[in-house]
């Protein structure tokens, strides 16, 4: 930490250790199962790699993260102290869902982060035994982030940025906001389909199963508060 609150209070000292910009999100990624540097960076794509390395070193120094060598690659995992942050991070997410909800600015929309989140939380057990390949096309995403392919087979979900050349099961055409709001639980699939902000092409049965396959964010079920101003 570059600065201190200068207080003995453990709230202040805990905030000094964990509340620097990006640090809670790095912990979030570790809690979600990311272990390698590139995996962690995919969850915080707007964070520079130098800053990510700095934050990981800090978390290691304070005993929250443990680093081990696996071949030529470093893997990061949470220590017992890091695991104790799970209910804190989850509570922060539920608070954000309850009190902030869908008030998303355009600059907070990120197709890459959305698809990375979808990939790691797909409901693998609901997919059929046959391979399923879903192409997602975002009409308003940044260049290079407009097309994604989710490939699920043999109990494993992979996310591709390049066309895998496989037969498509479904094609989902959407705005980034529409799918983000469905994923976050702020809108229903029916709402975005009826408004034509999102379209699903493919076999009717597969299209009906899409939302069961994808599921929603861990915070989607949080009841939204009635905010008055």
GURO-583718 format. One record per atom (N, C-alpha, C): residue number from 1; atom name; residue in three letters; x, y, z. Coordinates in steps of 0.2 Angstrom, whole numbers, plus 5000, padded with zeros to 4 digits. Layout:
BEGIN
NUM, CA, ala, X, Y, Z
...
This chain:
BEGIN
1, N, unk, 5004, 4994, 5000
1, CA, unk, 5000, 5000, 5000
1, C, unk, 5004, 5006, 5000
2, N, unk, 5003, 5011, 4996
2, CA, unk, 5006, 5017, 4996
2, C, unk, 5005, 5022, 5001
3, N, unk, 4998, 5022, 5004
3, CA, unk, 4996, 5026, 5009
3, C, unk, 4993, 5022, 5014
4, N, unk, 4993, 5025, 5020
4, CA, unk, 4989, 5021, 5026
4, C, unk, 4984, 5026, 5029
5, N, unk, 4979, 5023, 5031
5, CA, unk, 4974, 5027, 5035
5, C, unk, 4976, 5029, 5042
6, N, unk, 4982, 5026, 5044
6, CA, unk, 4984, 5028, 5050
6, C, unk, 4980, 5027, 5056
7, N, unk, 4976, 5021, 5056
7, CA, unk, 4972, 5019, 5061
7, C, unk, 4973, 5012, 5063
8, N, unk, 4972, 5011, 5070
8, CA, unk, 4973, 5004, 5072
8, C, unk, 4967, 4999, 5070
9, N, unk, 4961, 5003, 5069
9, CA, unk, 4955, 4999, 5067
9, C, unk, 4956, 4994, 5062
10, N, unk, 4954, 4988, 5063
10, CA, unk, 4955, 4982, 5058
10, C, unk, 4951, 4983, 5052
11, N, unk, 4945, 4987, 5052
11, CA, unk, 4942, 4989, 5046
11, C, unk, 4947, 4993, 5042
12, N, unk, 4950, 4998, 5045
12, CA, unk, 4955, 5002, 5041
12, C, unk, 4960, 4998, 5038
13, N, unk, 4963, 4993, 5042
13, CA, unk, 4969, 4989, 5040
13, C, unk, 4967, 4984, 5035
14, N, unk, 4961, 4981, 5036
14, CA, unk, 4959, 4977, 5031
14, C, unk, 4957, 4980, 5024
15, N, unk, 4955, 4986, 5024
15, CA, unk, 4954, 4990, 5018
15, C, unk, 4960, 4992, 5015
16, N, unk, 4965, 4993, 5019
16, CA, unk, 4972, 4995, 5016
16, C, unk, 4975, 4989, 5012
17, N, unk, 4973, 4983, 5015
17, CA, unk, 4976, 4977, 5012
17, C, unk, 4972, 4975, 5006
18, N, unk, 4966, 4976, 5005
18, CA, unk, 4962, 4973, 5000
18, C, unk, 4958, 4977, 4996
19, N, unk, 4957, 4984, 4997
19, CA, unk, 4953, 4988, 4994
19, C, unk, 4956, 4993, 4989
20, N, unk, 4962, 4991, 4987
20, CA, unk, 4965, 4995, 4981
20, C, unk, 4962, 4993, 4975
21, N, unk, 4962, 4998, 4970
21, CA, unk, 4958, 4997, 4964
21, C, unk, 4960, 4990, 4961
22, N, unk, 4956, 4986, 4958
22, CA, unk, 4956, 4980, 4955
22, C, unk, 4957, 4974, 4960
23, N, unk, 4960, 4975, 4966
23, CA, unk, 4961, 4970, 4970
23, C, unk, 4955, 4965, 4972
24, N, unk, 4949, 4968, 4974
24, CA, unk, 4944, 4963, 4975
24, C, unk, 4942, 4959, 4969
25, N, unk, 4943, 4962, 4963
25, CA, unk, 4941, 4958, 4957
25, C, unk, 4946, 4953, 4955
26, N, unk, 4952, 4954, 4957
26, CA, unk, 4957, 4948, 4957
26, C, unk, 4955, 4943, 4961
27, N, unk, 4953, 4944, 4968
27, CA, unk, 4951, 4939, 4972
27, C, unk, 4945, 4936, 4970
28, N, unk, 4940, 4940, 4967
28, CA, unk, 4934, 4937, 4963
28, C, unk, 4936, 4931, 4958
29, N, unk, 4941, 4933, 4954
29, CA, unk, 4943, 4928, 4949
29, C, unk, 4946, 4922, 4952
30, N, unk, 4950, 4923, 4957
30, CA, unk, 4953, 4917, 4961
30, C, unk, 4947, 4913, 4964
31, N, unk, 4942, 4916, 4967
31, CA, unk, 4937, 4912, 4970
31, C, unk, 4933, 4909, 4965
32, N, unk, 4933, 4911, 4958
32, CA, unk, 4929, 4908, 4953
32, C, unk, 4933, 4902, 4950
33, N, unk, 4939, 4901, 4952
33, CA, unk, 4943, 4895, 4950
33, C, unk, 4948, 4897, 4945
34, N, unk, 4949, 4903, 4943
34, CA, unk, 4955, 4905, 4939
34, C, unk, 4962, 4903, 4942
35, N, unk, 4966, 4900, 4939
35, CA, unk, 4973, 4899, 4943
35, C, unk, 4979, 4902, 4939
36, N, unk, 4979, 4902, 4933
36, CA, unk, 4985, 4904, 4929
36, C, unk, 4984, 4912, 4927
37, N, unk, 4990, 4915, 4926
37, CA, unk, 4990, 4922, 4925
37, C, unk, 4985, 4924, 4919
38, N, unk, 4985, 4920, 4913
38, CA, unk, 4981, 4922, 4908
38, C, unk, 4974, 4921, 4909
39, N, unk, 4972, 4916, 4913
39, CA, unk, 4965, 4915, 4915
39, C, unk, 4963, 4921, 4919
40, N, unk, 4967, 4923, 4924
40, CA, unk, 4965, 4929, 4928
40, C, unk, 4964, 4935, 4924
41, N, unk, 4969, 4936, 4919
41, CA, unk, 4968, 4942, 4915
41, C, unk, 4962, 4942, 4911
42, N, unk, 4959, 4936, 4909
42, CA, unk, 4953, 4936, 4905
42, C, unk, 4947, 4939, 4909
43, N, unk, 4948, 4938, 4916
43, CA, unk, 4942, 4940, 4920
43, C, unk, 4943, 4948, 4921
44, N, unk, 4949, 4951, 4920
44, CA, unk, 4950, 4958, 4921
44, C, unk, 4953, 4961, 4915
45, N, unk, 4950, 4961, 4909
45, CA, unk, 4954, 4962, 4903
45, C, unk, 4956, 4969, 4903
46, N, unk, 4953, 4974, 4906
46, CA, unk, 4955, 4981, 4906
46, C, unk, 4960, 4983, 4911
47, N, unk, 4962, 4978, 4915
47, CA, unk, 4968, 4979, 4919
47, C, unk, 4974, 4977, 4916
48, N, unk, 4980, 4981, 4917
48, CA, unk, 4986, 4980, 4913
48, C, unk, 4989, 4974, 4916
49, N, unk, 4993, 4970, 4912
49, CA, unk, 4996, 4964, 4915
49, C, unk, 5001, 4966, 4920
50, N, unk, 5005, 4972, 4920
50, CA, unk, 5009, 4974, 4925
50, C, unk, 5006, 4975, 4931
51, N, unk, 5000, 4978, 4931
51, CA, unk, 4996, 4980, 4937
51, C, unk, 4994, 4973, 4940
52, N, unk, 4992, 4968, 4936
52, CA, unk, 4989, 4962, 4939
52, C, unk, 4995, 4958, 4942
53, N, unk, 5001, 4958, 4939
53, CA, unk, 5007, 4955, 4942
53, C, unk, 5008, 4958, 4949
54, N, unk, 5007, 4965, 4949
54, CA, unk, 5009, 4969, 4956
54, C, unk, 5004, 4967, 4961
55, N, unk, 4997, 4966, 4959
55, CA, unk, 4992, 4965, 4964
55, C, unk, 4993, 4958, 4966
56, N, unk, 4995, 4953, 4962
56, CA, unk, 4996, 4946, 4964
56, C, unk, 5002, 4946, 4969
57, N, unk, 5007, 4949, 4968
57, CA, unk, 5013, 4949, 4972
57, C, unk, 5011, 4952, 4979
58, N, unk, 5007, 4957, 4979
58, CA, unk, 5004, 4960, 4985
58, C, unk, 5000, 4955, 4989
59, N, unk, 4995, 4952, 4986
59, CA, unk, 4991, 4947, 4989
59, C, unk, 4995, 4941, 4992
60, N, unk, 5001, 4939, 4988
60, CA, unk, 5005, 4934, 4991
60, C, unk, 5009, 4936, 4997
61, N, unk, 5011, 4943, 4997
61, CA, unk, 5015, 4945, 5003
61, C, unk, 5011, 4946, 5009
62, N, unk, 5004, 4947, 5008
62, CA, unk, 5000, 4947, 5014
62, C, unk, 4997, 4941, 5016
63, N, unk, 4998, 4935, 5012
63, CA, unk, 4996, 4929, 5014
63, C, unk, 4989, 4927, 5012
64, N, unk, 4987, 4930, 5007
64, CA, unk, 4980, 4929, 5004
64, C, unk, 4981, 4924, 4998
65, N, unk, 4986, 4924, 4995
65, CA, unk, 4987, 4920, 4989
65, C, unk, 4994, 4916, 4989
66, N, unk, 4994, 4910, 4987
66, CA, unk, 4999, 4905, 4987
66, C, unk, 5001, 4904, 4979
67, N, unk, 5007, 4904, 4978
67, CA, unk, 5010, 4903, 4971
67, C, unk, 5014, 4897, 4970
68, N, unk, 5012, 4893, 4966
68, CA, unk, 5016, 4886, 4965
68, C, unk, 5018, 4886, 4957
69, N, unk, 5024, 4882, 4956
69, CA, unk, 5026, 4881, 4949
69, C, unk, 5023, 4875, 4947
70, N, unk, 5020, 4875, 4941
70, CA, unk, 5017, 4869, 4938
70, C, unk, 5021, 4868, 4931
71, N, unk, 5026, 4864, 4931
71, CA, unk, 5030, 4864, 4925
71, C, unk, 5033, 4871, 4924
72, N, unk, 5032, 4875, 4918
72, CA, unk, 5035, 4881, 4917
72, C, unk, 5030, 4887, 4918
73, N, unk, 5024, 4885, 4921
73, CA, unk, 5019, 4890, 4922
73, C, unk, 5018, 4891, 4930
74, N, unk, 5017, 4897, 4932
74, CA, unk, 5015, 4898, 4939
74, C, unk, 5007, 4897, 4940
75, N, unk, 5005, 4894, 4945
75, CA, unk, 4998, 4894, 4947
75, C, unk, 4997, 4898, 4953
76, N, unk, 4991, 4901, 4954
76, CA, unk, 4989, 4905, 4960
76, C, unk, 4983, 4902, 4963
77, N, unk, 4983, 4901, 4970
77, CA, unk, 4977, 4899, 4973
77, C, unk, 4977, 4903, 4980
78, N, unk, 4971, 4902, 4982
78, CA, unk, 4969, 4906, 4989
78, C, unk, 4972, 4902, 4994
79, N, unk, 4974, 4905, 4999
79, CA, unk, 4976, 4902, 5006
79, C, unk, 4970, 4902, 5010
80, N, unk, 4970, 4899, 5016
80, CA, unk, 4964, 4899, 5020
80, C, unk, 4962, 4906, 5022
81, N, unk, 4967, 4911, 5022
81, CA, unk, 4965, 4918, 5023
81, C, unk, 4961, 4920, 5017
82, N, unk, 4963, 4918, 5011
82, CA, unk, 4960, 4920, 5005
82, C, unk, 4953, 4917, 5005
83, N, unk, 4952, 4911, 5006
83, CA, unk, 4945, 4908, 5006
83, C, unk, 4940, 4911, 5011
84, N, unk, 4943, 4914, 5016
84, CA, unk, 4938, 4917, 5021
84, C, unk, 4935, 4924, 5018
85, N, unk, 4938, 4926, 5012
85, CA, unk, 4935, 4932, 5009
85, C, unk, 4929, 4930, 5005
86, N, unk, 4928, 4924, 5004
86, CA, unk, 4922, 4922, 4999
86, C, unk, 4916, 4925, 5001
87, N, unk, 4914, 4924, 5008
87, CA, unk, 4907, 4927, 5009
87, C, unk, 4907, 4935, 5009
88, N, unk, 4913, 4938, 5010
88, CA, unk, 4913, 4945, 5009
88, C, unk, 4912, 4947, 5002
89, N, unk, 4916, 4944, 4997
89, CA, unk, 4915, 4945, 4990
89, C, unk, 4908, 4944, 4988
90, N, unk, 4905, 4938, 4990
90, CA, unk, 4898, 4937, 4988
90, C, unk, 4893, 4942, 4991
91, N, unk, 4894, 4944, 4997
91, CA, unk, 4890, 4949, 5000
91, C, unk, 4890, 4955, 4996
92, N, unk, 4896, 4957, 4994
92, CA, unk, 4897, 4963, 4990
92, C, unk, 4893, 4963, 4983
93, N, unk, 4894, 4957, 4980
93, CA, unk, 4890, 4956, 4974
93, C, unk, 4883, 4956, 4975
94, N, unk, 4880, 4953, 4980
94, CA, unk, 4873, 4953, 4981
94, C, unk, 4871, 4960, 4983
95, N, unk, 4875, 4964, 4987
95, CA, unk, 4873, 4971, 4988
95, C, unk, 4873, 4975, 4982
96, N, unk, 4877, 4974, 4977
96, CA, unk, 4877, 4978, 4971
96, C, unk, 4871, 4976, 4967
97, N, unk, 4870, 4969, 4967
97, CA, unk, 4864, 4967, 4963
97, C, unk, 4857, 4970, 4966
98, N, unk, 4857, 4970, 4973
98, CA, unk, 4851, 4973, 4976
98, C, unk, 4850, 4980, 4975
99, N, unk, 4855, 4984, 4976
99, CA, unk, 4855, 4991, 4977
99, C, unk, 4857, 4995, 4970
100, N, unk, 4861, 4992, 4966
100, CA, unk, 4863, 4995, 4960
100, C, unk, 4860, 4992, 4954
101, N, unk, 4859, 4986, 4954
101, CA, unk, 4855, 4982, 4948
101, C, unk, 4858, 4984, 4941
102, N, unk, 4853, 4985, 4937
102, CA, unk, 4854, 4986, 4930
102, C, unk, 4856, 4993, 4928
103, N, unk, 4858, 4997, 4932
103, CA, unk, 4859, 5004, 4930
103, C, unk, 4867, 5004, 4927
104, N, unk, 4867, 5001, 4922
104, CA, unk, 4874, 5000, 4918
104, C, unk, 4875, 5006, 4913
105, N, unk, 4881, 5009, 4914
105, CA, unk, 4883, 5013, 4909
105, C, unk, 4886, 5009, 4903
106, N, unk, 4886, 5013, 4897
106, CA, unk, 4888, 5009, 4891
106, C, unk, 4896, 5007, 4892
107, N, unk, 4900, 5011, 4896
107, CA, unk, 4907, 5009, 4896
107, C, unk, 4908, 5003, 4901
108, N, unk, 4903, 5001, 4905
108, CA, unk, 4903, 4995, 4909
108, C, unk, 4901, 4989, 4905
109, N, unk, 4899, 4989, 4899
109, CA, unk, 4897, 4984, 4895
109, C, unk, 4903, 4981, 4892
110, N, unk, 4904, 4974, 4892
110, CA, unk, 4910, 4971, 4890
110, C, unk, 4909, 4964, 4887
111, N, unk, 4908, 4963, 4881
111, CA, unk, 4906, 4957, 4878
111, C, unk, 4911, 4951, 4880
112, N, unk, 4918, 4953, 4880
112, CA, unk, 4923, 4947, 4882
112, C, unk, 4922, 4945, 4889
113, N, unk, 4921, 4950, 4894
113, CA, unk, 4920, 4948, 4901
113, C, unk, 4913, 4944, 4902
114, N, unk, 4908, 4946, 4898
114, CA, unk, 4902, 4943, 4898
114, C, unk, 4902, 4936, 4896
115, N, unk, 4906, 4934, 4891
115, CA, unk, 4906, 4928, 4888
115, C, unk, 4911, 4923, 4892
116, N, unk, 4916, 4926, 4895
116, CA, unk, 4920, 4923, 4900
116, C, unk, 4916, 4920, 4906
117, N, unk, 4912, 4925, 4908
117, CA, unk, 4908, 4923, 4914
117, C, unk, 4903, 4918, 4912
118, N, unk, 4900, 4918, 4906
118, CA, unk, 4895, 4913, 4904
118, C, unk, 4898, 4906, 4904
119, N, unk, 4904, 4906, 4901
119, CA, unk, 4908, 4900, 4900
119, C, unk, 4909, 4896, 4906
120, N, unk, 4911, 4900, 4911
120, CA, unk, 4913, 4896, 4917
120, C, unk, 4907, 4894, 4922
121, N, unk, 4901, 4897, 4920
121, CA, unk, 4896, 4895, 4924
121, C, unk, 4890, 4892, 4921
122, N, unk, 4892, 4890, 4914
122, CA, unk, 4886, 4886, 4911
122, C, unk, 4885, 4880, 4915
123, N, unk, 4878, 4877, 4914
123, CA, unk, 4876, 4872, 4918
123, C, unk, 4878, 4865, 4914
124, N, unk, 4884, 4863, 4914
124, CA, unk, 4886, 4857, 4910
124, C, unk, 4881, 4851, 4911
125, N, unk, 4879, 4850, 4917
125, CA, unk, 4874, 4844, 4918
125, C, unk, 4868, 4845, 4914
126, N, unk, 4866, 4850, 4911
126, CA, unk, 4860, 4851, 4907
126, C, unk, 4861, 4850, 4900
127, N, unk, 4867, 4850, 4898
127, CA, unk, 4868, 4849, 4890
127, C, unk, 4867, 4842, 4888
128, N, unk, 4865, 4841, 4882
128, CA, unk, 4864, 4834, 4879
128, C, unk, 4871, 4831, 4878
129, N, unk, 4871, 4824, 4877
129, CA, unk, 4877, 4821, 4876
129, C, unk, 4881, 4822, 4870
130, N, unk, 4877, 4825, 4865
130, CA, unk, 4880, 4827, 4858
130, C, unk, 4884, 4834, 4859
131, N, unk, 4889, 4835, 4855
131, CA, unk, 4892, 4842, 4855
131, C, unk, 4887, 4847, 4854
132, N, unk, 4888, 4853, 4857
132, CA, unk, 4884, 4859, 4856
132, C, unk, 4888, 4864, 4855
133, N, unk, 4887, 4868, 4849
133, CA, unk, 4891, 4874, 4847
133, C, unk, 4887, 4880, 4846
134, N, unk, 4888, 4885, 4850
134, CA, unk, 4883, 4891, 4850
134, C, unk, 4888, 4897, 4848
135, N, unk, 4886, 4900, 4843
135, CA, unk, 4889, 4906, 4841
135, C, unk, 4885, 4912, 4843
136, N, unk, 4889, 4916, 4847
136, CA, unk, 4886, 4923, 4849
136, C, unk, 4889, 4928, 4845
137, N, unk, 4884, 4932, 4842
137, CA, unk, 4886, 4938, 4838
137, C, unk, 4884, 4944, 4842
138, N, unk, 4888, 4949, 4843
138, CA, unk, 4886, 4955, 4847
138, C, unk, 4887, 4961, 4842
139, N, unk, 4881, 4964, 4840
139, CA, unk, 4881, 4969, 4834
139, C, unk, 4884, 4975, 4836
140, N, unk, 4885, 4976, 4843
140, CA, unk, 4887, 4983, 4845
140, C, unk, 4894, 4982, 4849
141, N, unk, 4897, 4977, 4849
141, CA, unk, 4903, 4976, 4853
141, C, unk, 4909, 4979, 4849
142, N, unk, 4914, 4980, 4853
142, CA, unk, 4920, 4983, 4851
142, C, unk, 4923, 4978, 4845
143, N, unk, 4927, 4981, 4841
143, CA, unk, 4930, 4977, 4835
143, C, unk, 4934, 4972, 4839
144, N, unk, 4934, 4966, 4836
144, CA, unk, 4938, 4960, 4838
144, C, unk, 4934, 4956, 4844
145, N, unk, 4928, 4959, 4846
145, CA, unk, 4924, 4956, 4851
145, C, unk, 4917, 4954, 4849
146, N, unk, 4916, 4954, 4843
146, CA, unk, 4909, 4954, 4840
146, C, unk, 4907, 4947, 4839
147, N, unk, 4911, 4942, 4839
147, CA, unk, 4909, 4935, 4838
147, C, unk, 4913, 4930, 4842
148, N, unk, 4909, 4926, 4845
148, CA, unk, 4912, 4921, 4850
148, C, unk, 4908, 4914, 4849
149, N, unk, 4912, 4909, 4851
149, CA, unk, 4909, 4902, 4850
149, C, unk, 4910, 4898, 4857
150, N, unk, 4904, 4896, 4859
150, CA, unk, 4904, 4892, 4865
150, C, unk, 4903, 4885, 4863
151, N, unk, 4908, 4880, 4864
151, CA, unk, 4908, 4873, 4862
151, C, unk, 4908, 4869, 4869
152, N, unk, 4903, 4865, 4869
152, CA, unk, 4902, 4861, 4875
152, C, unk, 4901, 4853, 4873
153, N, unk, 4906, 4849, 4875
153, CA, unk, 4906, 4842, 4873
153, C, unk, 4910, 4838, 4878
154, N, unk, 4908, 4832, 4880
154, CA, unk, 4911, 4828, 4885
154, C, unk, 4912, 4831, 4891
155, N, unk, 4907, 4835, 4893
155, CA, unk, 4907, 4838, 4900
155, C, unk, 4912, 4844, 4901
156, N, unk, 4914, 4847, 4895
156, CA, unk, 4919, 4852, 4896
156, C, unk, 4916, 4858, 4891
157, N, unk, 4917, 4864, 4894
157, CA, unk, 4915, 4870, 4890
157, C, unk, 4921, 4874, 4888
158, N, unk, 4922, 4876, 4882
158, CA, unk, 4927, 4880, 4879
158, C, unk, 4924, 4886, 4876
159, N, unk, 4928, 4892, 4876
159, CA, unk, 4926, 4898, 4873
159, C, unk, 4931, 4900, 4868
160, N, unk, 4929, 4901, 4862
160, CA, unk, 4933, 4902, 4856
160, C, unk, 4932, 4909, 4853
161, N, unk, 4937, 4912, 4852
161, CA, unk, 4936, 4919, 4848
161, C, unk, 4937, 4918, 4841
162, N, unk, 4940, 4912, 4839
162, CA, unk, 4940, 4911, 4831
162, C, unk, 4935, 4905, 4830
163, N, unk, 4932, 4906, 4824
163, CA, unk, 4928, 4901, 4822
163, C, unk, 4931, 4894, 4822
164, N, unk, 4928, 4889, 4826
164, CA, unk, 4931, 4882, 4827
164, C, unk, 4929, 4878, 4821
165, N, unk, 4925, 4880, 4816
165, CA, unk, 4924, 4876, 4810
165, C, unk, 4919, 4870, 4812
166, N, unk, 4915, 4871, 4817
166, CA, unk, 4911, 4865, 4819
166, C, unk, 4903, 4867, 4817
167, N, unk, 4899, 4862, 4816
167, CA, unk, 4892, 4863, 4814
167, C, unk, 4889, 4867, 4820
168, N, unk, 4885, 4872, 4819
168, CA, unk, 4882, 4876, 4824
168, C, unk, 4876, 4873, 4826
169, N, unk, 4875, 4873, 4833
169, CA, unk, 4868, 4871, 4836
169, C, unk, 4864, 4877, 4836
170, N, unk, 4866, 4883, 4838
170, CA, unk, 4862, 4889, 4839
170, C, unk, 4866, 4895, 4837
171, N, unk, 4863, 4900, 4834
171, CA, unk, 4866, 4907, 4833
171, C, unk, 4862, 4912, 4837
172, N, unk, 4866, 4915, 4842
172, CA, unk, 4863, 4920, 4846
172, C, unk, 4865, 4927, 4843
173, N, unk, 4861, 4931, 4841
173, CA, unk, 4862, 4938, 4839
173, C, unk, 4859, 4943, 4844
174, N, unk, 4864, 4947, 4847
174, CA, unk, 4861, 4951, 4852
174, C, unk, 4865, 4958, 4853
175, N, unk, 4862, 4962, 4856
175, CA, unk, 4866, 4968, 4859
175, C, unk, 4870, 4966, 4865
176, N, unk, 4875, 4969, 4867
176, CA, unk, 4879, 4967, 4873
176, C, unk, 4875, 4968, 4879
177, N, unk, 4871, 4974, 4879
177, CA, unk, 4867, 4976, 4885
177, C, unk, 4861, 4970, 4886
178, N, unk, 4858, 4968, 4880
178, CA, unk, 4853, 4964, 4881
178, C, unk, 4855, 4957, 4884
179, N, unk, 4860, 4954, 4882
179, CA, unk, 4862, 4948, 4885
179, C, unk, 4865, 4949, 4892
180, N, unk, 4868, 4954, 4893
180, CA, unk, 4871, 4956, 4900
180, C, unk, 4865, 4956, 4905
181, N, unk, 4860, 4960, 4903
181, CA, unk, 4855, 4961, 4907
181, C, unk, 4851, 4954, 4909
182, N, unk, 4850, 4950, 4904
182, CA, unk, 4847, 4943, 4905
182, C, unk, 4852, 4939, 4910
183, N, unk, 4858, 4939, 4908
183, CA, unk, 4863, 4936, 4912
183, C, unk, 4863, 4938, 4920
184, N, unk, 4862, 4945, 4921
184, CA, unk, 4862, 4948, 4927
184, C, unk, 4856, 4947, 4931
185, N, unk, 4851, 4945, 4927
185, CA, unk, 4844, 4944, 4930
185, C, unk, 4840, 4950, 4930
186, N, unk, 4842, 4955, 4927
186, CA, unk, 4838, 4961, 4927
186, C, unk, 4832, 4961, 4922
187, N, unk, 4833, 4957, 4917
187, CA, unk, 4827, 4956, 4912
187, C, unk, 4827, 4949, 4910
188, N, unk, 4821, 4947, 4908
188, CA, unk, 4820, 4940, 4906
188, C, unk, 4821, 4939, 4899
189, N, unk, 4823, 4932, 4897
189, CA, unk, 4824, 4931, 4890
189, C, unk, 4818, 4933, 4885
190, N, unk, 4812, 4932, 4888
190, CA, unk, 4806, 4934, 4884
190, C, unk, 4806, 4941, 4882
191, N, unk, 4808, 4945, 4887
191, CA, unk, 4808, 4953, 4886
191, C, unk, 4812, 4955, 4880
192, N, unk, 4819, 4952, 4880
192, CA, unk, 4823, 4954, 4875
192, C, unk, 4822, 4951, 4868
193, N, unk, 4819, 4945, 4869
193, CA, unk, 4816, 4942, 4862
193, C, unk, 4811, 4946, 4859
194, N, unk, 4806, 4948, 4863
194, CA, unk, 4800, 4951, 4861
194, C, unk, 4802, 4958, 4858
195, N, unk, 4807, 4961, 4861
195, CA, unk, 4809, 4968, 4859
195, C, unk, 4814, 4968, 4853
196, N, unk, 4816, 4961, 4851
196, CA, unk, 4820, 4960, 4846
196, C, unk, 4827, 4963, 4847
197, N, unk, 4829, 4964, 4853
197, CA, unk, 4836, 4965, 4855
197, C, unk, 4840, 4959, 4855
198, N, unk, 4837, 4953, 4855
198, CA, unk, 4841, 4947, 4855
198, C, unk, 4837, 4942, 4850
199, N, unk, 4840, 4938, 4846
199, CA, unk, 4837, 4933, 4842
199, C, unk, 4841, 4927, 4842
200, N, unk, 4837, 4921, 4843
200, CA, unk, 4840, 4915, 4843
200, C, unk, 4838, 4911, 4837
201, N, unk, 4843, 4908, 4833
201, CA, unk, 4842, 4904, 4827
201, C, unk, 4844, 4897, 4828
202, N, unk, 4840, 4892, 4826
202, CA, unk, 4842, 4885, 4827
202, C, unk, 4836, 4881, 4828
203, N, unk, 4837, 4875, 4829
203, CA, unk, 4831, 4870, 4831
203, C, unk, 4827, 4873, 4837
204, N, unk, 4820, 4872, 4836
204, CA, unk, 4816, 4875, 4841
204, C, unk, 4818, 4873, 4848
205, N, unk, 4818, 4866, 4849
205, CA, unk, 4820, 4863, 4855
205, C, unk, 4826, 4865, 4858
206, N, unk, 4831, 4866, 4854
206, CA, unk, 4838, 4869, 4856
206, C, unk, 4837, 4876, 4859
207, N, unk, 4833, 4880, 4855
207, CA, unk, 4832, 4887, 4857
207, C, unk, 4829, 4887, 4863
208, N, unk, 4824, 4883, 4864
208, CA, unk, 4820, 4883, 4871
208, C, unk, 4825, 4881, 4877
209, N, unk, 4830, 4877, 4875
209, CA, unk, 4834, 4875, 4880
209, C, unk, 4840, 4879, 4882
210, N, unk, 4841, 4884, 4878
210, CA, unk, 4847, 4889, 4878
210, C, unk, 4847, 4892, 4885
211, N, unk, 4842, 4894, 4888
211, CA, unk, 4842, 4898, 4894
211, C, unk, 4843, 4893, 4900
212, N, unk, 4841, 4887, 4899
212, CA, unk, 4842, 4882, 4904
212, C, unk, 4850, 4880, 4904
213, N, unk, 4853, 4879, 4898
213, CA, unk, 4860, 4878, 4897
213, C, unk, 4864, 4883, 4900
214, N, unk, 4863, 4889, 4899
214, CA, unk, 4867, 4895, 4901
214, C, unk, 4866, 4897, 4908
215, N, unk, 4860, 4896, 4911
215, CA, unk, 4860, 4899, 4918
215, C, unk, 4860, 4906, 4918
216, N, unk, 4862, 4909, 4924
216, CA, unk, 4863, 4916, 4925
216, C, unk, 4868, 4917, 4930
217, N, unk, 4870, 4923, 4931
217, CA, unk, 4875, 4925, 4936
217, C, unk, 4873, 4923, 4943
218, N, unk, 4878, 4922, 4947
218, CA, unk, 4877, 4920, 4954
218, C, unk, 4873, 4925, 4958
219, N, unk, 4873, 4931, 4955
219, CA, unk, 4869, 4936, 4959
219, C, unk, 4862, 4938, 4956
220, N, unk, 4860, 4934, 4950
220, CA, unk, 4854, 4935, 4947
220, C, unk, 4848, 4934, 4951
221, N, unk, 4848, 4930, 4956
221, CA, unk, 4842, 4929, 4960
221, C, unk, 4841, 4933, 4966
222, N, unk, 4846, 4938, 4966
222, CA, unk, 4845, 4943, 4972
222, C, unk, 4839, 4948, 4971
223, N, unk, 4835, 4948, 4975
223, CA, unk, 4829, 4953, 4975
223, C, unk, 4831, 4960, 4974
224, N, unk, 4829, 4964, 4969
224, CA, unk, 4831, 4971, 4969
224, C, unk, 4827, 4975, 4973
225, N, unk, 4830, 4980, 4976
225, CA, unk, 4827, 4984, 4981
225, C, unk, 4824, 4990, 4977
226, N, unk, 4818, 4992, 4980
226, CA, unk, 4815, 4998, 4977
226, C, unk, 4818, 5004, 4979
227, N, unk, 4822, 5007, 4975
227, CA, unk, 4826, 5013, 4976
227, C, unk, 4822, 5019, 4975
228, N, unk, 4822, 5023, 4980
228, CA, unk, 4819, 5030, 4980
228, C, unk, 4824, 5035, 4981
229, N, unk, 4823, 5041, 4977
229, CA, unk, 4828, 5046, 4977
229, C, unk, 4824, 5053, 4979
